Amino acid sequence: MSGLKVEIDGDSGFCFGVVNAITKAETELDGSVEPLYCLGDIVHNGDEVKRLAERGLVVINHRNLPAHKGNRVLFRAHGEPPSTYKVAKELGIRVIDATCPVVLKLQQKIRKAYTEHPDAQIVIYGKNGHAEVNGLVGQTDGKAIVVEGIDDEQGISKIDFGKDVLLFSQTTKSIDGFNALSAFFGGKMDSGASFTAYDTICRQVAGRQQKIENFAKRHDVIIFVGGDKSSNAKALFDTCYAANKNSHFIQNAEQIDFKWFDGAESVGICGATSTPMWQMEEIGSRVKGQGTRD
């Protein structure tokens, strides 16, 4: 492993929405001795959640929200449905709203479409149960249909192709996946029913796919760092793996297997929009120093 070159992808790491949420959390933590609660993990990265927990950020869930009457609660970048804001107001909770501006704009767009086209079916290309998707479905009073892709038979079976369909996308989904689903829906519509696709994928996120593909091709081995709960991490890792079969997904430095680097001359380290740069740098240092390899 002597002379192994290690490069950290400068285009990887937190997107604007995550940076905004973490900055708001840190500002609130620095400016007050009162407890600060976060509704769900602020980012789908265990090490970053742990770092902020050590600074005083306490993760809670929707079930125990009533126990925090009058407290400060941060709404993360993924966004929340209208029902959460209603509950928070009733409980006198002081909301620190860190919803990503891109997600917020999408929520408003879906709400407008739902209001103006009451007879149309709102379909969201996204991951069932994902925090952002829950917030988007909430804009339609829970009536939107979530479809995870062209292979999601259960989701697609809920759609009546004899009625108008309006398709939106979770901001972090794949453009190729969205285009494939759009083409599929377009070919399924009955005569007299309209289909409209709104490409609502975040371009800051989408643009990383081509960049990370090029990055993966430049190295013998790729270490992709991401959280196991992150949809964006899965999508970007799939891109890495398609470009370089010597790509490995890890959540932290402890998962490195130094046998991966046998015979390699270069290692590329990259990650998701929820992966902090400090974590990739830590992993880079471990690889360069060969860690505690036996």
ChimeraX commands (.cxc) that place a marker at each C-alpha (Angstrom):
marker #1 position 0.00,0.00,0.00 radius 0.5
marker #1 position 3.02,2.26,-0.08 radius 0.5
marker #1 position 2.54,5.25,-2.35 radius 0.5
marker #1 position -1.25,4.87,-2.37 radius 0.5
marker #1 position -2.84,8.08,-3.64 radius 0.5
marker #1 position -5.99,9.23,-1.86 radius 0.5
marker #1 position -8.36,11.88,-3.23 radius 0.5
marker #1 position -11.44,13.30,-1.51 radius 0.5
marker #1 position -14.16,14.41,-3.89 radius 0.5
marker #1 position -14.55,18.16,-3.53 radius 0.5
marker #1 position -18.06,18.00,-5.02 radius 0.5
marker #1 position -19.33,15.60,-2.34 radius 0.5
marker #1 position -20.68,16.55,1.06 radius 0.5
marker #1 position -23.54,18.58,2.44 radius 0.5
marker #1 position -25.95,20.27,0.07 radius 0.5
marker #1 position -27.23,23.77,0.80 radius 0.5
marker #1 position -30.34,22.54,2.58 radius 0.5
marker #1 position -28.37,20.42,5.04 radius 0.5
marker #1 position -25.81,23.18,5.63 radius 0.5
marker #1 position -28.67,25.58,6.37 radius 0.5
marker #1 position -30.29,23.18,8.87 radius 0.5
marker #1 position -27.06,22.41,10.72 radius 0.5
marker #1 position -26.08,26.08,10.81 radius 0.5
marker #1 position -29.45,26.94,12.34 radius 0.5
marker #1 position -29.05,24.18,14.92 radius 0.5
marker #1 position -25.54,25.31,15.88 radius 0.5
marker #1 position -26.64,28.95,16.11 radius 0.5
marker #1 position -29.52,28.01,18.41 radius 0.5
marker #1 position -27.26,25.81,20.54 radius 0.5
marker #1 position -24.63,28.54,20.84 radius 0.5
marker #1 position -27.10,31.24,21.70 radius 0.5
marker #1 position -29.04,29.62,24.53 radius 0.5
marker #1 position -28.79,27.27,27.49 radius 0.5
marker #1 position -32.35,26.03,26.87 radius 0.5
marker #1 position -32.64,22.55,25.38 radius 0.5
marker #1 position -33.03,22.29,21.62 radius 0.5
marker #1 position -34.96,19.37,20.18 radius 0.5
marker #1 position -34.93,18.12,16.59 radius 0.5
marker #1 position -37.92,16.34,15.06 radius 0.5
marker #1 position -36.13,13.31,13.63 radius 0.5
marker #1 position -32.43,12.98,12.77 radius 0.5
marker #1 position -31.26,16.33,11.41 radius 0.5
marker #1 position -29.39,14.47,8.67 radius 0.5
marker #1 position -29.19,10.82,7.64 radius 0.5
marker #1 position -25.68,10.40,8.97 radius 0.5
marker #1 position -25.08,8.74,12.33 radius 0.5
marker #1 position -21.72,10.38,13.05 radius 0.5
marker #1 position -23.03,13.89,12.39 radius 0.5
marker #1 position -26.11,13.23,14.53 radius 0.5
marker #1 position -23.78,12.07,17.32 radius 0.5
marker #1 position -21.59,15.17,16.97 radius 0.5
marker #1 position -24.57,17.49,17.36 radius 0.5
marker #1 position -25.97,15.39,20.21 radius 0.5
marker #1 position -22.74,16.01,22.09 radius 0.5
marker #1 position -23.39,19.73,21.65 radius 0.5
marker #1 position -26.89,19.38,23.08 radius 0.5
marker #1 position -29.24,18.66,20.18 radius 0.5
marker #1 position -31.82,16.09,21.30 radius 0.5
marker #1 position -33.63,14.00,18.68 radius 0.5
marker #1 position -37.33,13.38,19.27 radius 0.5
marker #1 position -40.10,11.87,17.15 radius 0.5
marker #1 position -43.68,12.75,16.29 radius 0.5
marker #1 position -45.11,10.44,18.92 radius 0.5
marker #1 position -43.48,12.26,21.83 radius 0.5
marker #1 position -43.95,15.76,20.42 radius 0.5
marker #1 position -46.77,16.50,22.96 radius 0.5
marker #1 position -44.24,16.02,25.76 radius 0.5
marker #1 position -42.34,19.09,24.56 radius 0.5
marker #1 position -44.99,21.72,25.04 radius 0.5
marker #1 position -43.45,25.19,24.96 radius 0.5
marker #1 position -40.00,23.92,23.98 radius 0.5
marker #1 position -37.83,24.82,21.01 radius 0.5
marker #1 position -38.10,22.24,18.25 radius 0.5
marker #1 position -36.15,22.31,15.00 radius 0.5
marker #1 position -37.86,21.10,11.83 radius 0.5
marker #1 position -35.12,19.65,9.64 radius 0.5
marker #1 position -34.42,20.26,5.94 radius 0.5
marker #1 position -36.74,17.45,4.78 radius 0.5
marker #1 position -39.81,19.51,5.70 radius 0.5
marker #1 position -43.00,18.67,7.56 radius 0.5
marker #1 position -46.67,18.31,6.56 radius 0.5
marker #1 position -49.17,21.03,7.59 radius 0.5
marker #1 position -50.47,18.77,10.36 radius 0.5
marker #1 position -47.16,18.99,12.22 radius 0.5
marker #1 position -47.24,22.79,12.21 radius 0.5
marker #1 position -50.81,22.66,13.50 radius 0.5
marker #1 position -49.86,20.39,16.40 radius 0.5
marker #1 position -46.82,22.52,17.21 radius 0.5
marker #1 position -48.94,25.67,17.33 radius 0.5
marker #1 position -51.50,24.02,19.62 radius 0.5
marker #1 position -48.70,22.95,21.98 radius 0.5
marker #1 position -47.05,26.36,22.02 radius 0.5
marker #1 position -43.87,24.88,20.59 radius 0.5
marker #1 position -41.33,27.39,19.30 radius 0.5
marker #1 position -40.52,26.09,15.84 radius 0.5
marker #1 position -37.05,26.60,14.38 radius 0.5
marker #1 position -37.92,25.98,10.74 radius 0.5
marker #1 position -34.95,24.64,8.76 radius 0.5
marker #1 position -36.96,23.32,5.82 radius 0.5
marker #1 position -34.80,23.41,2.68 radius 0.5
marker #1 position -35.98,26.27,0.41 radius 0.5
marker #1 position -36.11,23.84,-2.54 radius 0.5
marker #1 position -38.35,21.47,-0.57 radius 0.5
marker #1 position -40.50,24.35,0.66 radius 0.5
marker #1 position -41.05,25.56,-2.91 radius 0.5
marker #1 position -42.03,22.03,-3.95 radius 0.5
marker #1 position -44.49,21.74,-1.07 radius 0.5
marker #1 position -46.15,24.97,-2.19 radius 0.5
marker #1 position -46.27,23.79,-5.81 radius 0.5
marker #1 position -47.96,20.52,-4.87 radius 0.5
marker #1 position -50.43,22.29,-2.59 radius 0.5
marker #1 position -51.31,24.69,-5.41 radius 0.5
marker #1 position -51.79,21.83,-7.89 radius 0.5
marker #1 position -53.95,19.93,-5.42 radius 0.5
marker #1 position -56.13,22.99,-4.79 radius 0.5
marker #1 position -56.48,24.04,-8.42 radius 0.5
marker #1 position -57.00,20.53,-9.86 radius 0.5
marker #1 position -59.25,18.73,-7.37 radius 0.5
marker #1 position -60.18,15.98,-9.83 radius 0.5
marker #1 position -56.59,15.13,-10.83 radius 0.5
marker #1 position -54.44,12.48,-9.17 radius 0.5
marker #1 position -51.26,13.82,-7.57 radius 0.5
marker #1 position -48.47,11.27,-7.89 radius 0.5
marker #1 position -45.10,11.62,-6.18 radius 0.5
marker #1 position -42.04,9.74,-7.38 radius 0.5
marker #1 position -40.28,9.04,-4.11 radius 0.5
marker #1 position -39.55,6.66,-1.27 radius 0.5
marker #1 position -42.53,5.61,0.83 radius 0.5
marker #1 position -42.15,6.77,4.41 radius 0.5
marker #1 position -39.28,9.16,3.66 radius 0.5
marker #1 position -39.50,12.35,5.72 radius 0.5
marker #1 position -39.59,14.63,2.68 radius 0.5
marker #1 position -42.22,12.50,0.97 radius 0.5
marker #1 position -44.39,12.54,4.10 radius 0.5
marker #1 position -44.27,16.33,4.00 radius 0.5
marker #1 position -45.21,16.38,0.32 radius 0.5
marker #1 position -48.12,13.97,0.73 radius 0.5
marker #1 position -49.33,16.15,3.58 radius 0.5
marker #1 position -49.87,19.01,1.16 radius 0.5
marker #1 position -52.66,16.95,-0.44 radius 0.5
marker #1 position -54.40,15.99,2.81 radius 0.5
marker #1 position -52.83,12.56,2.47 radius 0.5
marker #1 position -54.36,11.83,-0.94 radius 0.5
marker #1 position -51.23,11.84,-3.11 radius 0.5
marker #1 position -50.07,8.48,-4.46 radius 0.5
marker #1 position -46.41,7.60,-3.88 radius 0.5
marker #1 position -44.67,5.53,-6.56 radius 0.5
marker #1 position -41.09,4.37,-6.02 radius 0.5
marker #1 position -40.37,3.59,-9.67 radius 0.5
marker #1 position -41.60,1.72,-12.73 radius 0.5
marker #1 position -41.24,-1.58,-10.84 radius 0.5
marker #1 position -43.48,-0.43,-7.98 radius 0.5
marker #1 position -46.55,-2.44,-8.97 radius 0.5
marker #1 position -48.34,-1.72,-5.69 radius 0.5
marker #1 position -48.00,2.05,-6.08 radius 0.5
marker #1 position -48.87,2.06,-9.78 radius 0.5
marker #1 position -51.95,-0.11,-9.16 radius 0.5
marker #1 position -53.47,2.78,-7.16 radius 0.5
marker #1 position -53.49,5.06,-10.21 radius 0.5
marker #1 position -56.55,5.38,-12.44 radius 0.5
marker #1 position -55.13,6.12,-15.89 radius 0.5
marker #1 position -58.57,7.17,-17.02 radius 0.5
marker #1 position -58.20,10.32,-14.91 radius 0.5
marker #1 position -55.73,13.21,-15.17 radius 0.5
marker #1 position -52.35,12.58,-13.53 radius 0.5
marker #1 position -49.90,15.20,-12.23 radius 0.5
marker #1 position -46.44,13.75,-11.46 radius 0.5
marker #1 position -43.95,15.38,-9.08 radius 0.5
marker #1 position -40.69,14.07,-7.66 radius 0.5
marker #1 position -38.96,13.93,-4.29 radius 0.5
marker #1 position -36.08,16.41,-4.67 radius 0.5
marker #1 position -33.29,13.85,-4.22 radius 0.5
marker #1 position -34.46,11.17,-6.66 radius 0.5
marker #1 position -32.70,10.13,-9.85 radius 0.5
marker #1 position -33.42,12.09,-13.04 radius 0.5
marker #1 position -33.17,8.89,-15.07 radius 0.5
marker #1 position -35.69,7.22,-12.78 radius 0.5
marker #1 position -38.04,10.18,-13.09 radius 0.5
marker #1 position -37.76,10.25,-16.88 radius 0.5
marker #1 position -38.41,6.51,-17.07 radius 0.5
marker #1 position -41.50,6.82,-14.90 radius 0.5
marker #1 position -42.73,9.80,-16.94 radius 0.5
marker #1 position -42.39,7.86,-20.18 radius 0.5
marker #1 position -44.15,4.86,-18.63 radius 0.5
marker #1 position -47.09,6.95,-17.41 radius 0.5
marker #1 position -47.33,8.78,-20.71 radius 0.5
marker #1 position -47.83,5.47,-22.48 radius 0.5
marker #1 position -50.43,4.23,-20.00 radius 0.5
marker #1 position -52.90,7.13,-20.12 radius 0.5
marker #1 position -56.36,6.46,-21.51 radius 0.5
marker #1 position -57.75,8.63,-24.28 radius 0.5
marker #1 position -59.20,11.84,-22.86 radius 0.5
marker #1 position -57.06,11.82,-19.70 radius 0.5
marker #1 position -54.08,14.15,-19.45 radius 0.5
marker #1 position -50.65,13.54,-17.98 radius 0.5
marker #1 position -48.29,16.29,-16.81 radius 0.5
marker #1 position -44.82,15.66,-15.38 radius 0.5
marker #1 position -43.11,18.28,-13.22 radius 0.5
marker #1 position -39.38,17.69,-12.87 radius 0.5
marker #1 position -38.89,18.88,-9.27 radius 0.5
marker #1 position -35.52,17.21,-8.63 radius 0.5
marker #1 position -32.97,19.49,-6.97 radius 0.5
marker #1 position -30.35,20.37,-9.57 radius 0.5
marker #1 position -27.61,20.80,-6.97 radius 0.5
marker #1 position -28.22,17.17,-6.02 radius 0.5
marker #1 position -28.89,15.86,-9.53 radius 0.5
marker #1 position -25.74,17.45,-10.91 radius 0.5
marker #1 position -23.66,15.32,-8.59 radius 0.5
marker #1 position -24.48,12.10,-10.40 radius 0.5
marker #1 position -22.41,12.94,-13.48 radius 0.5
marker #1 position -19.61,14.39,-11.35 radius 0.5
marker #1 position -19.45,11.39,-9.05 radius 0.5
marker #1 position -19.51,9.02,-12.03 radius 0.5
marker #1 position -16.47,10.80,-13.49 radius 0.5
marker #1 position -14.78,10.75,-10.09 radius 0.5
marker #1 position -15.38,7.01,-9.69 radius 0.5
marker #1 position -13.81,6.27,-13.07 radius 0.5
marker #1 position -10.59,8.06,-12.11 radius 0.5
marker #1 position -9.67,5.71,-9.26 radius 0.5
marker #1 position -8.89,2.04,-8.70 radius 0.5
marker #1 position -11.02,1.88,-5.56 radius 0.5
marker #1 position -13.90,4.03,-4.37 radius 0.5
marker #1 position -14.95,4.48,-0.75 radius 0.5
marker #1 position -18.45,5.92,-0.64 radius 0.5
marker #1 position -19.47,7.33,2.74 radius 0.5
marker #1 position -23.16,7.62,3.55 radius 0.5
marker #1 position -25.92,6.85,6.01 radius 0.5
marker #1 position -27.99,3.71,5.58 radius 0.5
marker #1 position -31.19,5.79,5.86 radius 0.5
marker #1 position -30.23,8.19,3.07 radius 0.5
marker #1 position -32.03,7.87,-0.27 radius 0.5
marker #1 position -29.49,10.20,-1.85 radius 0.5
marker #1 position -26.62,8.02,-0.60 radius 0.5
marker #1 position -28.15,4.93,-2.18 radius 0.5
marker #1 position -28.70,6.68,-5.51 radius 0.5
marker #1 position -25.19,8.14,-5.66 radius 0.5
marker #1 position -23.56,4.89,-4.58 radius 0.5
marker #1 position -25.42,3.06,-7.35 radius 0.5
marker #1 position -23.90,5.59,-9.78 radius 0.5
marker #1 position -20.43,4.95,-8.34 radius 0.5
marker #1 position -20.82,1.20,-8.54 radius 0.5
marker #1 position -22.04,1.32,-12.13 radius 0.5
marker #1 position -18.90,3.27,-13.05 radius 0.5
marker #1 position -16.48,1.32,-10.85 radius 0.5
marker #1 position -17.21,-2.17,-9.50 radius 0.5
marker #1 position -14.50,-1.65,-6.85 radius 0.5
marker #1 position -16.79,0.75,-5.00 radius 0.5
marker #1 position -17.56,0.15,-1.33 radius 0.5
marker #1 position -20.32,1.71,0.79 radius 0.5
marker #1 position -19.41,2.48,4.40 radius 0.5
marker #1 position -21.06,4.50,7.15 radius 0.5
marker #1 position -17.90,5.32,9.10 radius 0.5
marker #1 position -14.15,4.72,9.26 radius 0.5
marker #1 position -14.54,1.58,11.38 radius 0.5
marker #1 position -16.03,-0.26,8.41 radius 0.5
marker #1 position -12.94,0.08,6.20 radius 0.5
marker #1 position -11.42,-3.21,5.05 radius 0.5
marker #1 position -7.81,-2.54,4.07 radius 0.5
marker #1 position -7.76,-5.61,1.83 radius 0.5
marker #1 position -9.80,-3.51,-0.61 radius 0.5
marker #1 position -6.64,-1.55,-1.43 radius 0.5
marker #1 position -4.34,-4.47,-2.25 radius 0.5
marker #1 position -2.79,-3.80,-5.63 radius 0.5
marker #1 position -4.47,-0.40,-5.94 radius 0.5
marker #1 position -2.64,2.81,-6.79 radius 0.5
marker #1 position -5.41,5.30,-6.11 radius 0.5
marker #1 position -8.43,5.55,-3.82 radius 0.5
marker #1 position -11.26,8.03,-4.22 radius 0.5
marker #1 position -13.40,9.01,-1.24 radius 0.5
marker #1 position -16.82,10.52,-1.88 radius 0.5
marker #1 position -20.23,10.74,-0.26 radius 0.5
marker #1 position -23.83,11.85,-0.22 radius 0.5
marker #1 position -25.43,15.25,0.31 radius 0.5
marker #1 position -25.84,14.13,3.93 radius 0.5
marker #1 position -22.17,13.24,4.40 radius 0.5
marker #1 position -20.03,15.79,6.29 radius 0.5
marker #1 position -16.66,16.71,4.81 radius 0.5
marker #1 position -14.98,16.18,8.19 radius 0.5
marker #1 position -16.02,12.52,8.05 radius 0.5
marker #1 position -14.59,12.00,4.56 radius 0.5
marker #1 position -11.36,13.70,5.66 radius 0.5
marker #1 position -11.16,11.42,8.70 radius 0.5
marker #1 position -11.57,8.39,6.47 radius 0.5
marker #1 position -8.97,9.76,4.07 radius 0.5
marker #1 position -6.48,10.08,6.92 radius 0.5
marker #1 position -7.23,6.53,8.03 radius 0.5
marker #1 position -6.62,5.17,4.54 radius 0.5
marker #1 position -3.41,7.16,4.09 radius 0.5
marker #1 position -2.12,5.98,7.45 radius 0.5
marker #1 position -3.38,2.43,6.89 radius 0.5
marker #1 position -5.28,2.78,10.18 radius 0.5
marker #1 position -4.66,-0.01,12.68 radius 0.5
marker #1 position -4.32,-2.75,10.10 radius 0.5
marker #1 position -3.02,-6.02,11.58 radius 0.5
marker link #1:1,2 radius 0.2
marker link #1:2,3 radius 0.2
marker link #1:3,4 radius 0.2
marker link #1:4,5 radius 0.2
marker link #1:5,6 radius 0.2
marker link #1:6,7 radius 0.2
marker link #1:7,8 radius 0.2
marker link #1:8,9 radius 0.2
marker link #1:9,10 radius 0.2
marker link #1:10,11 radius 0.2
marker link #1:11,12 radius 0.2
marker link #1:12,13 radius 0.2
marker link #1:13,14 radius 0.2
marker link #1:14,15 radius 0.2
marker link #1:15,16 radius 0.2
marker link #1:16,17 radius 0.2
marker link #1:17,18 radius 0.2
marker link #1:18,19 radius 0.2
marker link #1:19,20 radius 0.2
marker link #1:20,21 radius 0.2
marker link #1:21,22 radius 0.2
marker link #1:22,23 radius 0.2
marker link #1:23,24 radius 0.2
marker link #1:24,25 radius 0.2
marker link #1:25,26 radius 0.2
marker link #1:26,27 radius 0.2
marker link #1:27,28 radius 0.2
marker link #1:28,29 radius 0.2
marker link #1:29,30 radius 0.2
marker link #1:30,31 radius 0.2
marker link #1:31,32 radius 0.2
marker link #1:32,33 radius 0.2
marker link #1:33,34 radius 0.2
marker link #1:34,35 radius 0.2
marker link #1:35,36 radius 0.2
marker link #1:36,37 radius 0.2
marker link #1:37,38 radius 0.2
marker link #1:38,39 radius 0.2
marker link #1:39,40 radius 0.2
marker link #1:40,41 radius 0.2
marker link #1:41,42 radius 0.2
marker link #1:42,43 radius 0.2
marker link #1:43,44 radius 0.2
marker link #1:44,45 radius 0.2
marker link #1:45,46 radius 0.2
marker link #1:46,47 radius 0.2
marker link #1:47,48 radius 0.2
marker link #1:48,49 radius 0.2
marker link #1:49,50 radius 0.2
marker link #1:50,51 radius 0.2
marker link #1:51,52 radius 0.2
marker link #1:52,53 radius 0.2
marker link #1:53,54 radius 0.2
marker link #1:54,55 radius 0.2
marker link #1:55,56 radius 0.2
marker link #1:56,57 radius 0.2
marker link #1:57,58 radius 0.2
marker link #1:58,59 radius 0.2
marker link #1:59,60 radius 0.2
marker link #1:60,61 radius 0.2
marker link #1:61,62 radius 0.2
marker link #1:62,63 radius 0.2
marker link #1:63,64 radius 0.2
marker link #1:64,65 radius 0.2
marker link #1:65,66 radius 0.2
marker link #1:66,67 radius 0.2
marker link #1:67,68 radius 0.2
marker link #1:68,69 radius 0.2
marker link #1:69,70 radius 0.2
marker link #1:70,71 radius 0.2
marker link #1:71,72 radius 0.2
marker link #1:72,73 radius 0.2
marker link #1:73,74 radius 0.2
marker link #1:74,75 radius 0.2
marker link #1:75,76 radius 0.2
marker link #1:76,77 radius 0.2
marker link #1:77,78 radius 0.2
marker link #1:78,79 radius 0.2
marker link #1:79,80 radius 0.2
marker link #1:80,81 radius 0.2
marker link #1:81,82 radius 0.2
marker link #1:82,83 radius 0.2
marker link #1:83,84 radius 0.2
marker link #1:84,85 radius 0.2
marker link #1:85,86 radius 0.2
marker link #1:86,87 radius 0.2
marker link #1:87,88 radius 0.2
marker link #1:88,89 radius 0.2
marker link #1:89,90 radius 0.2
marker link #1:90,91 radius 0.2
marker link #1:91,92 radius 0.2
marker link #1:92,93 radius 0.2
marker link #1:93,94 radius 0.2
marker link #1:94,95 radius 0.2
marker link #1:95,96 radius 0.2
marker link #1:96,97 radius 0.2
marker link #1:97,98 radius 0.2
marker link #1:98,99 radius 0.2
marker link #1:99,100 radius 0.2
marker link #1:100,101 radius 0.2
marker link #1:101,102 radius 0.2
marker link #1:102,103 radius 0.2
marker link #1:103,104 radius 0.2
marker link #1:104,105 radius 0.2
marker link #1:105,106 radius 0.2
marker link #1:106,107 radius 0.2
marker link #1:107,108 radius 0.2
marker link #1:108,109 radius 0.2
marker link #1:109,110 radius 0.2
marker link #1:110,111 radius 0.2
marker link #1:111,112 radius 0.2
marker link #1:112,113 radius 0.2
marker link #1:113,114 radius 0.2
marker link #1:114,115 radius 0.2
marker link #1:115,116 radius 0.2
marker link #1:116,117 radius 0.2
marker link #1:117,118 radius 0.2
marker link #1:118,119 radius 0.2
marker link #1:119,120 radius 0.2
marker link #1:120,121 radius 0.2
marker link #1:121,122 radius 0.2
marker link #1:122,123 radius 0.2
marker link #1:123,124 radius 0.2
marker link #1:124,125 radius 0.2
marker link #1:125,126 radius 0.2
marker link #1:126,127 radius 0.2
marker link #1:127,128 radius 0.2
marker link #1:128,129 radius 0.2
marker link #1:129,130 radius 0.2
marker link #1:130,131 radius 0.2
marker link #1:131,132 radius 0.2
marker link #1:132,133 radius 0.2
marker link #1:133,134 radius 0.2
marker link #1:134,135 radius 0.2
marker link #1:135,136 radius 0.2
marker link #1:136,137 radius 0.2
marker link #1:137,138 radius 0.2
marker link #1:138,139 radius 0.2
marker link #1:139,140 radius 0.2
marker link #1:140,141 radius 0.2
marker link #1:141,142 radius 0.2
marker link #1:142,143 radius 0.2
marker link #1:143,144 radius 0.2
marker link #1:144,145 radius 0.2
marker link #1:145,146 radius 0.2
marker link #1:146,147 radius 0.2
marker link #1:147,148 radius 0.2
marker link #1:148,149 radius 0.2
marker link #1:149,150 radius 0.2
marker link #1:150,151 radius 0.2
marker link #1:151,152 radius 0.2
marker link #1:152,153 radius 0.2
marker link #1:153,154 radius 0.2
marker link #1:154,155 radius 0.2
marker link #1:155,156 radius 0.2
marker link #1:156,157 radius 0.2
marker link #1:157,158 radius 0.2
marker link #1:158,159 radius 0.2
marker link #1:159,160 radius 0.2
marker link #1:160,161 radius 0.2
marker link #1:161,162 radius 0.2
marker link #1:162,163 radius 0.2
marker link #1:163,164 radius 0.2
marker link #1:164,165 radius 0.2
marker link #1:165,166 radius 0.2
marker link #1:166,167 radius 0.2
marker link #1:167,168 radius 0.2
marker link #1:168,169 radius 0.2
marker link #1:169,170 radius 0.2
marker link #1:170,171 radius 0.2
marker link #1:171,172 radius 0.2
marker link #1:172,173 radius 0.2
marker link #1:173,174 radius 0.2
marker link #1:174,175 radius 0.2
marker link #1:175,176 radius 0.2
marker link #1:176,177 radius 0.2
marker link #1:177,178 radius 0.2
marker link #1:178,179 radius 0.2
marker link #1:179,180 radius 0.2
marker link #1:180,181 radius 0.2
marker link #1:181,182 radius 0.2
marker link #1:182,183 radius 0.2
marker link #1:183,184 radius 0.2
marker link #1:184,185 radius 0.2
marker link #1:185,186 radius 0.2
marker link #1:186,187 radius 0.2
marker link #1:187,188 radius 0.2
marker link #1:188,189 radius 0.2
marker link #1:189,190 radius 0.2
marker link #1:190,191 radius 0.2
marker link #1:191,192 radius 0.2
marker link #1:192,193 radius 0.2
marker link #1:193,194 radius 0.2
marker link #1:194,195 radius 0.2
marker link #1:195,196 radius 0.2
marker link #1:196,197 radius 0.2
marker link #1:197,198 radius 0.2
marker link #1:198,199 radius 0.2
marker link #1:199,200 radius 0.2
marker link #1:200,201 radius 0.2
marker link #1:201,202 radius 0.2
marker link #1:202,203 radius 0.2
marker link #1:203,204 radius 0.2
marker link #1:204,205 radius 0.2
marker link #1:205,206 radius 0.2
marker link #1:206,207 radius 0.2
marker link #1:207,208 radius 0.2
marker link #1:208,209 radius 0.2
marker link #1:209,210 radius 0.2
marker link #1:210,211 radius 0.2
marker link #1:211,212 radius 0.2
marker link #1:212,213 radius 0.2
marker link #1:213,214 radius 0.2
marker link #1:214,215 radius 0.2
marker link #1:215,216 radius 0.2
marker link #1:216,217 radius 0.2
marker link #1:217,218 radius 0.2
marker link #1:218,219 radius 0.2
marker link #1:219,220 radius 0.2
marker link #1:220,221 radius 0.2
marker link #1:221,222 radius 0.2
marker link #1:222,223 radius 0.2
marker link #1:223,224 radius 0.2
marker link #1:224,225 radius 0.2
marker link #1:225,226 radius 0.2
marker link #1:226,227 radius 0.2
marker link #1:227,228 radius 0.2
marker link #1:228,229 radius 0.2
marker link #1:229,230 radius 0.2
marker link #1:230,231 radius 0.2
marker link #1:231,232 radius 0.2
marker link #1:232,233 radius 0.2
marker link #1:233,234 radius 0.2
marker link #1:234,235 radius 0.2
marker link #1:235,236 radius 0.2
marker link #1:236,237 radius 0.2
marker link #1:237,238 radius 0.2
marker link #1:238,239 radius 0.2
marker link #1:239,240 radius 0.2
marker link #1:240,241 radius 0.2
marker link #1:241,242 radius 0.2
marker link #1:242,243 radius 0.2
marker link #1:243,244 radius 0.2
marker link #1:244,245 radius 0.2
marker link #1:245,246 radius 0.2
marker link #1:246,247 radius 0.2
marker link #1:247,248 radius 0.2
marker link #1:248,249 radius 0.2
marker link #1:249,250 radius 0.2
marker link #1:250,251 radius 0.2
marker link #1:251,252 radius 0.2
marker link #1:252,253 radius 0.2
marker link #1:253,254 radius 0.2
marker link #1:254,255 radius 0.2
marker link #1:255,256 radius 0.2
marker link #1:256,257 radius 0.2
marker link #1:257,258 radius 0.2
marker link #1:258,259 radius 0.2
marker link #1:259,260 radius 0.2
marker link #1:260,261 radius 0.2
marker link #1:261,262 radius 0.2
marker link #1:262,263 radius 0.2
marker link #1:263,264 radius 0.2
marker link #1:264,265 radius 0.2
marker link #1:265,266 radius 0.2
marker link #1:266,267 radius 0.2
marker link #1:267,268 radius 0.2
marker link #1:268,269 radius 0.2
marker link #1:269,270 radius 0.2
marker link #1:270,271 radius 0.2
marker link #1:271,272 radius 0.2
marker link #1:272,273 radius 0.2
marker link #1:273,274 radius 0.2
marker link #1:274,275 radius 0.2
marker link #1:275,276 radius 0.2
marker link #1:276,277 radius 0.2
marker link #1:277,278 radius 0.2
marker link #1:278,279 radius 0.2
marker link #1:279,280 radius 0.2
marker link #1:280,281 radius 0.2
marker link #1:281,282 radius 0.2
marker link #1:282,283 radius 0.2
marker link #1:283,284 radius 0.2
marker link #1:284,285 radius 0.2
marker link #1:285,286 radius 0.2
marker link #1:286,287 radius 0.2
marker link #1:287,288 radius 0.2
marker link #1:288,289 radius 0.2
marker link #1:289,290 radius 0.2
marker link #1:290,291 radius 0.2
marker link #1:291,292 radius 0.2
marker link #1:292,293 radius 0.2
marker link #1:293,294 radius 0.2
view
